[in-house]
Amino acid sequence: PILYSYFRSSCSWRVRIALALKGIAYDVVPVNLLKDGGQQFSAEFKAVNPMQQVPALKIDGITLSQSLAIIHYLEDTRPNPRLLPQDPKKRAQVRMITDHIVSGIQPLQNLSILKQMGEKKMEWAQNCIVSGFQALEQILQHTAGRYCMGDEVSMADLCLVPQVYNAERFKVDMGPYPTITRINKALLELEAFKVSHPSQQPDTPAEL
């Protein structure tokens, strides 16, 4: 497998965690979202992913983009360890938490949106994350054990950790979100989350 990734991309990080959890070895092709006006806009990468976004994964003779589509494929083809509970209610809750982050928070504060916000980008990102985290904290108080859904790592956790990392980058006060903070801390102790961390990637700048 070949993963087209950017060290700080939260969507790429989700996929890196899934690959690590499932023990899938892969090669990384870094795509720098800032260099040369954004390497994702090159003709070469557009041929890989017409949406010109990371991640993209070449695996089993196909090329997939969109982090959740990739994770669902890995789940379907390599089901151990499971990232979706078998119980339909818990599975729906995991998907709900996942969608809350990947649709309701992350896209609103990603690079392409922030570029358009100009000087107000920090304030905009903080507001998007705060409103999302206020709801997420409430939801997790009903579903969480050690992790987002009970005591098993799920797809929801793969989305939570990169989003908390973004919140910290944008200097969001995490004080009002003790459940999110506690789960994030527990997950960052797991090997799959450590090896996939933005600080550990081949394209991580030396100063980081």
FENGI-V929472 format. One record per residue. N is the residue number from 1. RES is the residue in one small letter. SS is DSSP state (h for helix, s for strand, l for the rest). PHI is phi as a letter, one per 30 degrees, with the letter a starting at -180 (* if undefined). PSI is psi in whole degrees, -180 to 180 (none if undefined). Layout:
n = <N	N>
res = <RES	RES>
ss = <SS	SS>
phi = <PHI	PHI>
psi = <PSI	PSI>
This chain:
n = <1	2	3	4	5	6	7	8	9	10	11	12	13	14	15	16	17	18	19	20	21	22	23	24	25	26	27	28	29	30	31	32	33	34	35	36	37	38	39	40	41	42	43	44	45	46	47	48	49	50	51	52	53	54	55	56	57	58	59	60	61	62	63	64	65	66	67	68	69	70	71	72	73	74	75	76	77	78	79	80	81	82	83	84	85	86	87	88	89	90	91	92	93	94	95	96	97	98	99	100	101	102	103	104	105	106	107	108	109	110	111	112	113	114	115	116	117	118	119	120	121	122	123	124	125	126	127	128	129	130	131	132	133	134	135	136	137	138	139	140	141	142	143	144	145	146	147	148	149	150	151	152	153	154	155	156	157	158	159	160	161	162	163	164	165	166	167	168	169	170	171	172	173	174	175	176	177	178	179	180	181	182	183	184	185	186	187	188	189	190	191	192	193	194	195	196	197	198	199	200	201	202	203	204	205	206	207	208>
res = <p	i	l	y	s	y	f	r	s	s	c	s	w	r	v	r	i	a	l	a	l	k	g	i	a	y	d	v	v	p	v	n	l	l	k	d	g	g	q	q	f	s	a	e	f	k	a	v	n	p	m	q	q	v	p	a	l	k	i	d	g	i	t	l	s	q	s	l	a	i	i	h	y	l	e	d	t	r	p	n	p	r	l	l	p	q	d	p	k	k	r	a	q	v	r	m	i	t	d	h	i	v	s	g	i	q	p	l	q	n	l	s	i	l	k	q	m	g	e	k	k	m	e	w	a	q	n	c	i	v	s	g	f	q	a	l	e	q	i	l	q	h	t	a	g	r	y	c	m	g	d	e	v	s	m	a	d	l	c	l	v	p	q	v	y	n	a	e	r	f	k	v	d	m	g	p	y	p	t	i	t	r	i	n	k	a	l	l	e	l	e	a	f	k	v	s	h	p	s	q	q	p	d	t	p	a	e	l>
ss = <l	s	s	s	s	l	l	l	l	h	h	h	h	h	h	h	h	h	h	h	h	l	l	l	l	l	s	s	s	s	l	l	l	l	h	h	h	l	h	h	h	l	h	h	h	h	h	h	l	l	l	l	l	l	l	s	s	s	s	l	l	s	s	s	s	l	h	h	h	h	h	h	h	h	h	h	h	l	l	l	l	l	l	l	l	l	l	h	h	h	h	h	h	h	h	h	h	h	h	h	h	h	h	h	l	h	h	h	h	l	h	h	h	h	h	h	h	h	h	h	h	h	h	h	h	h	h	h	h	h	h	h	h	h	h	h	h	h	h	h	h	h	h	s	l	l	l	l	l	s	l	l	l	l	h	h	h	h	h	h	h	h	h	h	h	h	h	h	h	l	l	l	l	l	l	l	l	h	h	h	h	h	h	h	h	h	h	l	l	l	h	h	h	h	h	l	l	h	h	h	l	l	l	l	l	l	l	l>
phi = <*	b	c	d	b	b	e	c	d	d	d	d	d	e	d	d	d	d	d	d	d	d	i	c	d	a	c	c	c	d	b	d	d	c	d	h	i	j	d	d	c	d	d	d	d	e	d	d	b	e	d	h	b	c	d	b	b	c	a	h	i	b	c	c	c	i	e	d	d	d	d	d	d	d	d	d	c	b	d	c	d	d	c	b	d	d	d	e	d	d	d	d	d	d	d	d	d	e	d	e	d	d	c	c	b	e	d	d	b	d	e	d	d	d	e	d	d	h	d	d	d	d	d	d	d	e	d	d	d	d	d	d	d	d	d	d	e	d	d	d	d	c	c	d	c	d	b	e	b	i	c	c	d	b	e	d	d	d	c	d	d	d	d	d	e	d	e	d	d	c	h	d	d	d	e	d	b	d	d	e	d	d	d	e	d	d	d	d	d	d	e	d	d	d	d	c	d	e	d	c	c	d	c	d	e	e	d	c>
psi = <147	125	121	118	157	134	-37	0	122	-32	-40	-39	-41	-46	-39	-38	-46	-45	-41	-45	-38	2	34	117	144	161	147	132	106	138	107	115	-10	-33	146	34	9	104	-17	-17	2	152	-36	-45	-31	-31	-28	-49	105	-23	-11	46	154	154	165	144	124	120	140	33	6	162	124	140	177	114	-42	-36	-41	-47	-41	-40	-44	-38	-41	-36	-22	74	0	133	153	139	-5	128	154	-31	125	-36	-45	-39	-43	-38	-39	-44	-36	-49	-44	-50	-35	-43	-50	-21	-36	-17	-60	-46	-26	-20	26	175	-45	-36	-45	-34	-38	-20	-15	-130	-20	10	-38	-47	-42	-49	-45	-46	-42	-44	-43	-47	-37	-43	-31	-44	-43	-41	-43	-45	-47	-26	-22	-23	-23	145	-116	-34	-168	-41	97	-140	10	138	134	176	-32	-39	-34	-26	-32	-50	-48	-31	-35	-39	-44	-43	-42	-37	-37	14	40	134	116	1	-42	0	65	-34	-47	-46	-44	-45	-44	-43	-43	-41	-38	-11	-13	141	-42	-33	-31	-49	-23	-3	145	-29	-10	14	155	-25	12	126	146	-37	-15	none>
